[in-house]
Amino acid sequence: MQTSSDRHEYPSHWEADVVLRDGGTARIRPITVDDAERLVSFYEQVSDESKYYRFFAPYPRLSAKDVHRFTHHDFVDRVGLAATIGGEFIATVRYDRINADGRPASAPADEAEVAFLVQDAHQGRGVASALLEHIAAVARERDIRRFAAEVLPANSKMIKVFTDAGYQQKRHFEDGVVRLEFDLEPTDRSLAVQRAREQRAEARSVQRLLAPGSVAVIGAGRTPGGVGRSVLDNLRGAGFTGRLYAVNKALQEKDLDGVPAHRSVRDIAEPVDLAVVAVPAPYVPEVVAECGEHGVQGLVVVSAGYAESGPAGRERQRALVRQARTYGMRIIGPNAFGVINTSPEVRLNASLAPEMPRPGRIGLFAQSGAIGIALLSRLHRRGGGVTGVTGVSTFVSSGNRADVSGNDVLQYWYDDPDTDVALMYLESIGNPRKFTRLARRTAAAKPLVVVQGARHAAAPQGHAVRATRLPHATVSALLRQAGVIRVDTITELVDAGLLLARQPLPAGPRVAILGNSESLGLLTFDACLAEGLRPLPPLDLTTAASAEDFHRALTKALADDRCDAVVVTAIPAVGETSAQDAALAEALRSASASAPAKPVLVVHVELGGLAEALSAAASTAPQAAPTAPRAGQAPRPAERPATTVSGPSEASPRLIPAYPAAERAVRALGEAVKYAQWRREVADPGKVPEYEDIDEKGAAEQIDELLSRGSGLTLAPEDACVLLGRYGIDVHRALPAPTPDEAAAAARTLGYPVALKTTAPHLRHRADLGGVRLDLTDEAQLRRAYTELTELFGTPEVLRPVVQGMAPRGVDTVVRAVIDPAAGAVLSFGLAGAASELLGDTAHRLVPVTDRDASSLVRSIRTAPLLFGWRGSAPVDTVALEELMLRVSRLVDDHPEVVAVSLEPVVVAPRGLSVLGATVRLARAPVRDDLGPRTLPVV
């Protein structure tokens, strides 16, 4: 329990866990009056040189006055934060608000002096950089806009902390001291620096788990069959290259089948990098404490009985994560299946998988252990003995993902030289906004294929998931916008992964089809059309085709400029022998080598011999020599060599993926085509246009004034029109018509022809129900229409009728924007009407939207042809429509208090458009955690 100081309550929301540069973790929290002894102990462990740099003079110890000053804060004008590991301070930072003369001050003074002190043993770990991010966020919350720091010229490390942070700053030298001043408003550069540091730190934290120098299996028993013993045996069987230990309180022996055995991890004389915890949940806290005190860097907790078991287990899980982070350790699990790293330098199988996967270039992440087993099995079956050596680089099964998540693994894979394709099975996305950001960056460098389980149900009980109001289809669309290859099944996940791991990306959607079966060729042709590809007429080589015929046809197809990819179909001939299989495989391989920039796929029907021959034809590299086992280890199985996934090269053969059905091959190819197109587009993402007529300041003032009346406010129509007008969005004027006479007066004001429509919630935007009357050219028609509406639907008090001037005819569309608490700001577009709603024909983009995003948004709905002159109709002004969406995006991006905008309908005419209805909702701006300091998720 923390004690508050001076004026304000203890700000518990400033507490955070962070990942440091070396992959370890630390906790950042406010310093309080209870920390006097910790502060003194910390200061005693700091070198004289560091003390001199902090106080500009010899300062061997803190006086009682110093201790009081550094532990008593009001959390407004004076704030101190500490980074802690194991409950002890390793670094501190504080700010003091000052006025223009440098004297202590209170608000409205908006400048503060900042100073750091880092224990020498922890310098170089990025502690000061993390503290700067957090103290800057605290200062902004307290209306401090600028920091000043005085640093001795010799203190180059601290000068670098400030200069590398990315803030706009001034620097000058006076009286032998370097004075730095910098604004705290985040800049593009400061956010880029922050995210680069985040990536390096989180990647390093995962690397420590996947490439340990030593592993202790805690809970390994004497007899085979238990969870702990199985993990130990799997580590031995894989030939783990580091030190291996068995730990179990019941063990009296000094070794367990040749593995050094201990009763506690504390008894191990050497450092332990990774501990696999396989003891019952009630005993885990004791194990974690022992690991933390021994300096273990990370944990894989395979023990069950946590959040997946109910509320009590959820609390047990939170306590587990908090305890591990106290010692600077990260956790995979609990309830995890384990981790695998096939690198020859590591050979880690700290999992329940009895066999080590073949080494390869595919990274695999699964939240479910059962699905992880299935994926490993399928990749082993199809990536090895059947269709060529395409194996796994690393595998992580996160279980309840209480700490390490898919986001962390993405950070690792992003610059992992051993991983070229990432496959992920996700049952939940804890932080969609961050996942989308990381996915976009990863997909720009290497393919990322995702299948999401639990799409139509709640997330698994063990997973902490942020609430989202977006339907699954919208989340999927946003992931595709980020470059994620979204598939629906684990079969499709493996199909796409094998293609992307073995073949180059296609340059376009044009597909040549050739083979020895006319029927199979036609099936492939139809499948291509269904996937939106552009197939050429199939070439039938007849069932009498020889390997040379296939070679000649494939070479010619690959040389054809009208083709971007080739699908080869093959059925077995009567009496075909393995020699013929090998000949055909070699013919396809050698022909494909003539055009290394075009992908080739094979569809085979009950032709296992060809698939195996393709593997043999591709695997021309020498076999890796087995390494002699160490004492106490099982012999390692002979290895197939790893292969490159970036297409053929001089050093590695080109592998041709084979599929048992045309639909599966073509579906994988279709995903590759769409991903290749995304890669080309992301190279030029477009820009967010500037509009000179936007009144951003006036909009901010209006929003502040409206929110002063209360939060969660749906604006009155006149207020909504004014706010939208400040961003150049003109809403067609509508006047209330509570009586026939007032309707007639409104029509005279607007001028005929007019429309009469209801605005009752159950009839709003439902022209199909008859609540709208259009093209009323005189008062008689208007009064007759008014009578019809009230007789059909109810009294004017219920219908809330309005009169509106007629807009030019066109296509009715809908433009919406919403702030989702998990995904962020989302812009949506579709055609108006029940048909589009029933079909779910709506497209989505993340805000801010660029000009290229707006153009693709208009064209990405299935009913888009209606906007471009379908069946002889006049094309409408899509340029004006795109500008409208860009303006809505700017409004929502500039003012996060605008939490929802709905423009419906937007009638897009051949020239211009008309916004006939608008709804705007305001609320206090939600906290943007992606713009704040780096933190681990709160447990």
LINGIDA-V346890 format. One record per residue. N is the residue number from 1. RES is the residue in one letter. PHI is phi as a letter, one per 40 degrees, with the letter a starting at -180 (* if undefined). Layout:
BEGIN
n->{N	N}
res->{RES	RES}
phi->{PHI	PHI}
END
This chain:
BEGIN
n->{1	2	3	4	5	6	7	8	9	10	11	12	13	14	15	16	17	18	19	20	21	22	23	24	25	26	27	28	29	30	31	32	33	34	35	36	37	38	39	40	41	42	43	44	45	46	47	48	49	50	51	52	53	54	55	56	57	58	59	60	61	62	63	64	65	66	67	68	69	70	71	72	73	74	75	76	77	78	79	80	81	82	83	84	85	86	87	88	89	90	91	92	93	94	95	96	97	98	99	100	101	102	103	104	105	106	107	108	109	110	111	112	113	114	115	116	117	118	119	120	121	122	123	124	125	126	127	128	129	130	131	132	133	134	135	136	137	138	139	140	141	142	143	144	145	146	147	148	149	150	151	152	153	154	155	156	157	158	159	160	161	162	163	164	165	166	167	168	169	170	171	172	173	174	175	176	177	178	179	180	181	182	183	184	185	186	187	188	189	190	191	192	193	194	195	196	197	198	199	200	201	202	203	204	205	206	207	208	209	210	211	212	213	214	215	216	217	218	219	220	221	222	223	224	225	226	227	228	229	230	231	232	233	234	235	236	237	238	239	240	241	242	243	244	245	246	247	248	249	250	251	252	253	254	255	256	257	258	259	260	261	262	263	264	265	266	267	268	269	270	271	272	273	274	275	276	277	278	279	280	281	282	283	284	285	286	287	288	289	290	291	292	293	294	295	296	297	298	299	300	301	302	303	304	305	306	307	308	309	310	311	312	313	314	315	316	317	318	319	320	321	322	323	324	325	326	327	328	329	330	331	332	333	334	335	336	337	338	339	340	341	342	343	344	345	346	347	348	349	350	351	352	353	354	355	356	357	358	359	360	361	362	363	364	365	366	367	368	369	370	371	372	373	374	375	376	377	378	379	380	381	382	383	384	385	386	387	388	389	390	391	392	393	394	395	396	397	398	399	400	401	402	403	404	405	406	407	408	409	410	411	412	413	414	415	416	417	418	419	420	421	422	423	424	425	426	427	428	429	430	431	432	433	434	435	436	437	438	439	440	441	442	443	444	445	446	447	448	449	450	451	452	453	454	455	456	457	458	459	460	461	462	463	464	465	466	467	468	469	470	471	472	473	474	475	476	477	478	479	480	481	482	483	484	485	486	487	488	489	490	491	492	493	494	495	496	497	498	499	500	501	502	503	504	505	506	507	508	509	510	511	512	513	514	515	516	517	518	519	520	521	522	523	524	525	526	527	528	529	530	531	532	533	534	535	536	537	538	539	540	541	542	543	544	545	546	547	548	549	550	551	552	553	554	555	556	557	558	559	560	561	562	563	564	565	566	567	568	569	570	571	572	573	574	575	576	577	578	579	580	581	582	583	584	585	586	587	588	589	590	591	592	593	594	595	596	597	598	599	600	601	602	603	604	605	606	607	608	609	610	611	612	613	614	615	616	617	618	619	620	621	622	623	624	625	626	627	628	629	630	631	632	633	634	635	636	637	638	639	640	641	642	643	644	645	646	647	648	649	650	651	652	653	654	655	656	657	658	659	660	661	662	663	664	665	666	667	668	669	670	671	672	673	674	675	676	677	678	679	680	681	682	683	684	685	686	687	688	689	690	691	692	693	694	695	696	697	698	699	700	701	702	703	704	705	706	707	708	709	710	711	712	713	714	715	716	717	718	719	720	721	722	723	724	725	726	727	728	729	730	731	732	733	734	735	736	737	738	739	740	741	742	743	744	745	746	747	748	749	750	751	752	753	754	755	756	757	758	759	760	761	762	763	764	765	766	767	768	769	770	771	772	773	774	775	776	777	778	779	780	781	782	783	784	785	786	787	788	789	790	791	792	793	794	795	796	797	798	799	800	801	802	803	804	805	806	807	808	809	810	811	812	813	814	815	816	817	818	819	820	821	822	823	824	825	826	827	828	829	830	831	832	833	834	835	836	837	838	839	840	841	842	843	844	845	846	847	848	849	850	851	852	853	854	855	856	857	858	859	860	861	862	863	864	865	866	867	868	869	870	871	872	873	874	875	876	877	878	879	880	881	882	883	884	885	886	887	888	889	890	891	892	893	894	895	896	897	898	899	900	901	902	903	904	905	906	907	908	909	910	911	912	913	914	915	916	917	918	919	920	921	922	923	924	925	926	927	928	929	930	931	932	933	934	935	936	937	938	939}
res->{M	Q	T	S	S	D	R	H	E	Y	P	S	H	W	E	A	D	V	V	L	R	D	G	G	T	A	R	I	R	P	I	T	V	D	D	A	E	R	L	V	S	F	Y	E	Q	V	S	D	E	S	K	Y	Y	R	F	F	A	P	Y	P	R	L	S	A	K	D	V	H	R	F	T	H	H	D	F	V	D	R	V	G	L	A	A	T	I	G	G	E	F	I	A	T	V	R	Y	D	R	I	N	A	D	G	R	P	A	S	A	P	A	D	E	A	E	V	A	F	L	V	Q	D	A	H	Q	G	R	G	V	A	S	A	L	L	E	H	I	A	A	V	A	R	E	R	D	I	R	R	F	A	A	E	V	L	P	A	N	S	K	M	I	K	V	F	T	D	A	G	Y	Q	Q	K	R	H	F	E	D	G	V	V	R	L	E	F	D	L	E	P	T	D	R	S	L	A	V	Q	R	A	R	E	Q	R	A	E	A	R	S	V	Q	R	L	L	A	P	G	S	V	A	V	I	G	A	G	R	T	P	G	G	V	G	R	S	V	L	D	N	L	R	G	A	G	F	T	G	R	L	Y	A	V	N	K	A	L	Q	E	K	D	L	D	G	V	P	A	H	R	S	V	R	D	I	A	E	P	V	D	L	A	V	V	A	V	P	A	P	Y	V	P	E	V	V	A	E	C	G	E	H	G	V	Q	G	L	V	V	V	S	A	G	Y	A	E	S	G	P	A	G	R	E	R	Q	R	A	L	V	R	Q	A	R	T	Y	G	M	R	I	I	G	P	N	A	F	G	V	I	N	T	S	P	E	V	R	L	N	A	S	L	A	P	E	M	P	R	P	G	R	I	G	L	F	A	Q	S	G	A	I	G	I	A	L	L	S	R	L	H	R	R	G	G	G	V	T	G	V	T	G	V	S	T	F	V	S	S	G	N	R	A	D	V	S	G	N	D	V	L	Q	Y	W	Y	D	D	P	D	T	D	V	A	L	M	Y	L	E	S	I	G	N	P	R	K	F	T	R	L	A	R	R	T	A	A	A	K	P	L	V	V	V	Q	G	A	R	H	A	A	A	P	Q	G	H	A	V	R	A	T	R	L	P	H	A	T	V	S	A	L	L	R	Q	A	G	V	I	R	V	D	T	I	T	E	L	V	D	A	G	L	L	L	A	R	Q	P	L	P	A	G	P	R	V	A	I	L	G	N	S	E	S	L	G	L	L	T	F	D	A	C	L	A	E	G	L	R	P	L	P	P	L	D	L	T	T	A	A	S	A	E	D	F	H	R	A	L	T	K	A	L	A	D	D	R	C	D	A	V	V	V	T	A	I	P	A	V	G	E	T	S	A	Q	D	A	A	L	A	E	A	L	R	S	A	S	A	S	A	P	A	K	P	V	L	V	V	H	V	E	L	G	G	L	A	E	A	L	S	A	A	A	S	T	A	P	Q	A	A	P	T	A	P	R	A	G	Q	A	P	R	P	A	E	R	P	A	T	T	V	S	G	P	S	E	A	S	P	R	L	I	P	A	Y	P	A	A	E	R	A	V	R	A	L	G	E	A	V	K	Y	A	Q	W	R	R	E	V	A	D	P	G	K	V	P	E	Y	E	D	I	D	E	K	G	A	A	E	Q	I	D	E	L	L	S	R	G	S	G	L	T	L	A	P	E	D	A	C	V	L	L	G	R	Y	G	I	D	V	H	R	A	L	P	A	P	T	P	D	E	A	A	A	A	A	R	T	L	G	Y	P	V	A	L	K	T	T	A	P	H	L	R	H	R	A	D	L	G	G	V	R	L	D	L	T	D	E	A	Q	L	R	R	A	Y	T	E	L	T	E	L	F	G	T	P	E	V	L	R	P	V	V	Q	G	M	A	P	R	G	V	D	T	V	V	R	A	V	I	D	P	A	A	G	A	V	L	S	F	G	L	A	G	A	A	S	E	L	L	G	D	T	A	H	R	L	V	P	V	T	D	R	D	A	S	S	L	V	R	S	I	R	T	A	P	L	L	F	G	W	R	G	S	A	P	V	D	T	V	A	L	E	E	L	M	L	R	V	S	R	L	V	D	D	H	P	E	V	V	A	V	S	L	E	P	V	V	V	A	P	R	G	L	S	V	L	G	A	T	V	R	L	A	R	A	P	V	R	D	D	L	G	P	R	T	L	P	V	V}
phi->{*	c	c	c	b	f	c	b	c	c	c	c	c	c	c	a	c	b	c	c	d	c	g	c	b	a	b	b	a	c	c	b	c	c	c	d	c	c	c	c	c	c	c	c	c	c	c	c	c	c	c	c	c	c	b	g	a	d	a	c	a	c	c	c	c	c	c	c	c	c	b	b	b	c	g	b	c	b	b	b	b	b	c	b	b	g	g	b	c	b	a	b	a	a	b	b	c	b	c	c	c	g	c	d	a	b	d	c	d	b	b	a	c	b	a	b	a	b	d	d	c	b	c	g	c	g	c	c	c	c	c	c	d	c	c	c	c	c	c	c	c	c	g	c	b	a	b	b	a	b	b	c	d	c	c	c	c	c	d	c	d	c	c	c	c	g	c	c	a	b	a	a	b	a	f	g	b	c	b	b	b	a	c	c	c	d	b	d	c	c	c	c	c	c	c	c	c	d	c	c	c	c	c	c	c	c	c	c	c	c	b	c	c	a	b	b	c	c	h	c	c	c	c	c	h	c	c	c	c	c	c	c	c	c	c	c	c	c	g	d	c	c	c	b	b	b	b	a	c	c	c	b	c	c	a	b	f	g	c	d	b	a	c	a	c	c	c	c	c	c	c	b	c	b	b	c	c	b	b	d	d	c	c	c	d	c	c	c	c	c	c	c	c	c	g	c	c	a	b	b	b	c	c	b	g	b	c	c	c	h	d	c	c	c	c	c	c	d	c	c	c	d	c	c	c	d	c	g	b	b	b	b	h	c	g	c	c	h	b	b	b	c	d	d	c	b	f	b	b	c	a	c	c	c	b	c	c	c	c	a	b	b	c	b	b	a	c	c	c	c	c	d	c	c	c	c	c	c	c	c	c	c	c	b	c	b	b	h	c	b	b	b	c	a	b	b	b	c	g	c	f	c	b	c	b	d	c	c	c	c	d	c	c	d	b	c	c	c	b	b	b	b	b	b	b	b	c	a	b	c	b	d	c	c	d	c	c	c	c	c	c	c	c	c	b	a	c	b	b	b	b	b	c	f	c	b	a	c	c	d	c	c	b	c	b	c	c	b	c	c	c	d	c	c	d	c	c	c	c	c	c	c	g	c	c	c	b	b	b	c	c	c	c	c	d	c	c	c	c	c	c	b	b	c	c	c	c	a	c	c	b	c	b	a	i	b	b	c	c	c	c	c	c	c	d	c	c	c	c	c	c	g	c	b	c	c	d	c	b	c	c	g	c	c	c	c	d	c	c	c	d	c	c	c	d	c	c	c	c	c	c	c	b	b	a	b	b	b	b	a	b	c	c	c	g	c	b	c	c	c	d	c	c	c	c	c	c	c	c	c	c	c	c	c	b	c	c	b	c	b	b	b	b	b	b	f	b	d	c	c	c	c	c	d	c	c	c	c	c	c	c	c	c	c	c	c	c	c	c	c	d	g	b	c	c	c	c	c	b	c	c	c	b	c	b	c	h	c	a	c	c	b	c	c	c	b	c	b	b	c	a	c	c	c	c	c	c	c	c	c	c	c	c	c	c	c	c	c	c	c	c	c	c	b	c	g	a	c	c	b	b	c	c	c	b	c	c	c	c	c	c	c	c	c	c	c	c	c	c	i	c	g	b	c	c	c	d	c	c	c	c	c	c	c	c	c	b	g	b	c	b	d	c	b	b	c	b	c	b	d	c	c	c	c	c	c	c	c	c	c	g	c	c	b	b	b	a	c	b	c	d	c	b	c	g	b	c	c	c	g	c	b	b	b	f	c	c	a	c	c	c	c	c	c	c	c	c	c	c	c	c	c	b	h	c	d	c	c	c	f	c	b	b	b	c	c	b	d	c	a	b	c	b	b	b	b	b	a	c	c	c	b	c	g	c	b	b	b	a	a	c	c	h	c	c	c	c	c	c	g	c	b	b	b	a	c	c	c	c	c	c	c	c	c	c	c	c	c	c	c	c	c	c	d	d	c	c	b	g	c	f	g	c	c	c	b	c	c	c	c	c	c	c	d	c	c	c	c	c	c	d	c	c	c	b	c	c	c	c	a	b	b	b	a	c	b	c	c	c	d	b	g	a	b	c	c	a	a	b	b	b	b	a	d	d	c	c	c	c	c	b	c	c	c	a	c	d	c	b}
END
